[in-house]
Amino acid sequence: MKSIASLFLALSSLLLATAVQAQPLRIGVTPGSLADSVEVAAREARQQGLDVKVIEFTDWTTPNTALAAGDIDLNYFQHQAFLDNAIKERGYKFTSVAVGLLPNIGLYSLKVKRFDELKEGARIGVANDPVNQGRGLQLVEKAGLVKLREGVGARGSVNDIVANPKKFKFIEIEGPQLVRALDDLDLAQGYPAHYVNAGKPQIAGSALLYSGIDDVYFAIRFVSRQDNAKDPRIERFVQLYQTSPAVRKQIDASFANNDKLYSLPWLPKP
């Protein structure tokens, strides 16, 4: 009887695993370069026998609530800093299963061509959310404009500026609105993809300084729940995404064919 029961249990497990494999892999994304590149990978996956369903979300909250609820299997919209903050605030049982695209950021100006042209009291725009403000301020510090409190790193805020010799005024603005605010500022933290999406690729490619591959903490992550992190469909899809020439071509197109605007951190450093 024990052998029959064991056989039945093994058969049930096999049938369950087969059923799971037969279901589409549901991936949550946000519109733009992320959705476009995942769609390309999904088409290739379907051609190779892996059914993938891409679900677009228009905000930065729902992709995580949907993942936690089991409505999707994977999401691809947040960097590690955002994920760490979401886990801390919501207690999500999530994990990063792979690194993806790294959208670089830049320091932009329509009024000066060099940092030393910024006058005393110049207005500098930075993102108003704690996750992205620290990243922008790190770039401002790298440009030699201010000094941040020792050790704050990417978690720094305007309150962590300990040296500001030219008394720059920091204006906190919602990230996506920095594109529109540039006309009224002397310098601004900016997201090249936002300028591309706004039909201004010429501005996207004209930053005075860009972040780069060393900013990998802000690379977009493939995020799953802890209980499905070992799903072979996820591993297969991520591998396809990272190795597909068509995906790489789409990413480049999404960033106006300008490799200063993004990095691919899964590739070996040149």
N, C-alpha and C positions, 0 to 999 in steps of 0.2 A: 504493500500500500504506500509505503514511504517513497519508493521509487516512482510510482505513478503520480503521487502528489508533487514530487520534485520535477517530474517531466512536465506536468500541467503548469506549474509555476514558471518554468523556463519558457514554455511555449507562450504563455500569457505575456511574459516580459518581451519576448521577441515580437509578438503581434503589436504590443504597445509601441515599441521602438519603431516598427515599420510604419505604424499609423502616424507617429510624430514626423518621421522622415517624409511621408507623403504630403504633409501639410506645407503650405508655402511659408518661407521664412519672411516674417513681417518686420520691416525696417522703418523706423520713424526718422524723418529728416525735416529740415527747414528749407524754404525756397532759396534758389540761387545756386552758387557753385557746388554746394554739398549735395543738394537734390539732383542736380544735373549729372554730376559724376556718378552718384549711386545708381541713377537710372541707366546709365551706360553699362555699368557693371551688372545690373539686374538683367538686362537684355542678354548679355553674354552668358550669364548663369543659366538662364532659361534654355538657351541653345545647348548648354552642356548638361541639361537634365535636372538642374536645381531650380525649383520654382521659388521665385522671390516676389513679394508684394511690397511696393514702396508707398509709404503713407506720409503725406506732407502735413506738417503742423505750422501754423503761422505765428506761434508764440514760443517762448523759451520755458514754459512751465509744463504744458500738456505732454510733450514727449517723455518726460520723466514720470508723470502720473500714469500715463498709458503703459509704460514699461513696468511699473510697480504693480499695476492691476493685471498684468498678463495679456493686455490687448495687443501688444507688440512684443517681439523677441529681442530686439536690438534697437538702439538709437544711435544717431550719428549727427550731433549738432553742437556738442559742448566740449570745451577744453577741460583739462584736469583741474584747473583752478575753480571753474564753475561746478564741476562734479564734486570736488571736495566740499564746497560750500553747501551744495544741495544735500549731500549725505549728512553733514553736520546739522543742518536746519530741519530736515525731514526724516532723518533716520533710515534712508533708503538702503536696502541690501543690494547695492550695485557694485560692479567692478569694471574697470577698463580692461578690455580684452585685446585691444590693439591700438596703435597710434595711426592717425590718418593725416589729412592735409593740415598744414600750418599756414594760415593766412597771416602774412606779415602786417605790421602796422607802420605808419610813417609819421613824421612831423612835417606839416604842410603850412605854407604861407603864400598868400597872394600879394604880400607887401614887401617882403625881403627875399634876397637870394642867398644870404649867408646868416648864420646865427649872430655873428658879431655886429650885424646891422640892426639888431633889435634894440630899441631905445629903453631907457630906464622907465619902469612902470608899464611896459608892454603887456597886453592882454593875451594870455595863453589858455586855450581851451583844452580841457581834459574830460574824460568820461566821468559821469557822476556816480556810477555803480562801483562798489568796492573791488569787484573782481577785475575790472578792466582799467580802473584808475591807476592802480599800482603798476600795471604794465606800461601805461603811458608815461608815468612819472619816471620809471626806470630809463626810458628812452630820452626824456628831458635831461636826466642826470648824465646819461652817456654823451649827450651833446655838450656837456660842460656848463649848463645854464644854472643848475642848482645842485645842492648836495642833500641827500636823504639821510635820515637817521640810520646809523650803522645797524645792519642786519635785518632791516624790514623787508628788503627784496621786493617781490611782486605783491606783497600785502601792504605796501606803503600807501599813504594817503597824503593829501595836501597838508595835513597836520604833522606829517613826519618830515617836512622840509626844514632842515636846520641851517641851511645857508642859501641865501637868495640875494646876492650882492647887487643886482640891478633892480631889486624890488618889483619883480614881475607879479602881475595880478593873475591868479589862477581862477578861471571861470569853469564851474562844473556844469556839464551839459549831458543830456541823455545821448548815449553812444551814437545811434543812427542819425541824430540831429546835428552832429558835428559837421556833416557835409554842408548843410545849409548855413551853419553859423560861421563858416570860414570867412565869408565876406566881412564880418564884423569883428574879426579877431586878427591879431598880429601873427599868431602861430597857433596851430591846433594839432592835437593827436588825431590821427585819422585812420580809417580802415579802407585800404585801396579798393576792396571789393565793393564798398558802398559807393565810391565814386564811379566805378565801372557800371554798376547797376543804375546809377543816376544819369548815365550817358555822358560821363566826363572822364573817359580813360586818359586824356592828356594830363589831367590833374593827378589821377592815380599814379602816374609814372613820374611825377615831378617832385616827390618829397625831398626835403633837405637831408633826411636821414631815415633809414629803414631798420626795423628789427630783422633778425635772421634766424638761422637754424639753431642757434644757442637758446632761443626763446621756446624750446620744445615743450615747456610746461603749458604753453598755450596752444599746442597742437590739438586739433579736433580728435576726439576719441570715439572708437566703437565701444559702446557701453551696453552691457547686459546685466541681468540679475545674477546674483551669485549662484542661484540654483540651476541656471542654464548656460553658464559660462563655458562649459565643455561640450556644448552642442556641436557636433561635427559639421553641421550646415553653416554655422557661424564661422568656424575656422576656414571652411572651403570658400565662403564668400569673401572674407577678408583677404585671403591669399589671392583670389582673382582680382579684387580691387587694387591691390598693391602691385600686381605684376602686369596688368592689362595695358598695352600701348594705347588702346582706345580711351581708357579712363584717363590716362596721363594727357592725352591730346585734348580731351574735354576740359580738364582742369586748367590747362594752359589757355584755352579759348575763353574760359570764364574769367580769367585774369588778364584779358586783353593781350594775350600772347607776350606777357612781360614777366620774366622769371624773377624780377626784383620784388614782385608783389606777393610771392608765396614760396614756401619750401615744402619738400617731401621728406620728412624726417626718417622714414623707414628705409631710405636708400643710404648706402655707405657714404660717408663724408668724402668729398673730392680731395 
